[in-house]
């Protein structure tokens, strides 16, 4: 019975990358598409009339910024080389731009395996840090 289960699991996972115990595999192809789209829009959006009128829906409705407020402005500023403006808008976008460029430069890397514990700690920490930054930037804290 155990061999049947092992055969079933190994057969169904034949097309998936090997995942180490306690790790999460991130398939990078969709991340490349998203990163490339973000970089393309970051270059194109400043040329669109009325673009500067876009505002965060949460900020507009409640007056409270979300953790992602300033990301678009920061990505655009980073791509134009205005790092001081990018840091003032949202410093986390600079990291995202660097990651997107790295994904496009290294297309041979298909899968990234990260310890699940690191993901569980890093993502909430970054979100909270970004939100606290925005709350200070908008003088709410």
ZITAQUI-V125019 format. One record per backbone hydrogen bond with DSSP energy under -1.0 kcal/mol. NH is the residue of the N-H (numbers start at 1). CO is the residue of the C=O. If there is no record, write none. Layout:
nh | co
NH | CO
NH | CO
//
This chain:
nh | co
5 | 1
6 | 2
7 | 3
8 | 4
9 | 5
10 | 6
11 | 7
12 | 8
13 | 9
14 | 11
16 | 13
23 | 20
24 | 114
26 | 112
28 | 110
32 | 28
33 | 29
34 | 30
35 | 31
36 | 32
37 | 33
38 | 34
39 | 35
40 | 36
41 | 37
42 | 38
43 | 39
44 | 40
45 | 41
47 | 44
48 | 45
51 | 48
53 | 50
54 | 51
60 | 56
61 | 57
62 | 58
63 | 59
69 | 66
71 | 68
74 | 70
75 | 71
76 | 72
77 | 73
78 | 74
79 | 75
80 | 76
81 | 78
82 | 77
83 | 81
86 | 82
87 | 83
88 | 84
89 | 85
90 | 86
93 | 90
96 | 92
97 | 93
98 | 94
99 | 95
100 | 96
101 | 97
102 | 98
103 | 99
104 | 100
105 | 101
106 | 102
109 | 106
112 | 26
114 | 24
116 | 22
119 | 115
120 | 116
121 | 117
122 | 118
123 | 119
125 | 121
126 | 122
127 | 123
128 | 124
129 | 125
130 | 126
131 | 127
132 | 128
133 | 129
134 | 130
135 | 131
136 | 132
137 | 133
138 | 134
139 | 136
140 | 135
141 | 135
//
